[in-house]
Amino acid sequence: MKKNIHPDYIGCKITCLCGNEFETRATMPEIKVDICSSCHPFFTGKQKLVDTAGRVERFQKRYKDYRKQIDKPQE
């Protein structure tokens, strides 16, 4: 193996937006993540919408009357 081509493997602090923090090892001293195992719906069993730039609201606004049109009988 070649010498002096690999990055340093140091202690790393991982911080999630939910406030959960833990330590591991990586090539960076600090990593910030949006979702971790403490707040991910797969692990918690709770649904949590992660909205990026209002996409969920925009989708709901666009299709709010769609269901009414389907259920409405044709004349």
C-alpha positions in Angstrom: 0.0 0.0 0.0 1.2 3.5 -0.8 2.1 5.7 2.2 0.8 9.2 2.8 -2.2 9.0 0.4 -4.9 8.0 2.9 -6.8 10.7 4.9 -6.6 10.7 8.7 -9.3 8.7 10.4 -10.2 10.7 13.5 -13.0 10.9 16.1 -16.2 12.5 14.7 -19.2 14.1 16.3 -22.5 13.5 14.4 -25.3 16.0 15.1 -28.9 15.5 13.8 -31.5 18.3 13.4 -33.7 16.5 16.1 -30.9 17.1 18.6 -29.5 13.6 18.8 -25.7 13.6 19.0 -23.3 10.6 18.9 -19.6 10.0 18.2 -18.0 7.7 15.8 -14.9 7.9 13.6 -14.6 9.5 10.1 -12.3 11.7 8.1 -14.1 14.9 9.2 -14.3 16.1 12.8 -18.0 17.1 12.6 -21.0 16.0 10.5 -24.5 17.5 10.5 -27.3 15.3 9.3 -31.1 15.9 8.7 -32.4 12.5 9.8 -30.9 9.9 12.1 -32.0 6.6 13.5 -33.7 8.3 16.4 -36.1 10.3 14.2 -36.4 8.3 11.0 -39.9 7.0 10.4 -38.7 3.5 9.7 -37.1 3.1 13.1 -39.6 5.2 15.1 -42.8 3.9 13.5 -44.2 7.5 13.3 -44.7 9.3 10.1 -42.9 12.6 9.9 -43.0 14.7 6.7 -39.7 16.2 5.8 -40.6 19.2 3.8 -38.1 20.8 1.5 -39.0 24.2 0.3 -42.8 23.8 0.8 -43.1 20.8 -1.6 -45.7 19.1 0.5 -47.9 22.2 0.8 -47.5 22.9 -2.9 -48.6 19.3 -3.7 -51.6 19.4 -1.3 -52.7 22.8 -2.7 -52.4 21.6 -6.3 -54.4 18.4 -5.8 -56.9 19.3 -3.0 -59.9 19.3 -5.3 -58.8 16.2 -7.3 -60.5 13.7 -5.0 -63.7 15.7 -5.1 -63.7 15.5 -8.9 -63.2 11.8 -8.9 -66.0 11.1 -6.4 -68.4 13.5 -8.1 -70.9 11.6 -10.3 -70.8 12.4 -14.0 -73.8 14.2 -15.4 
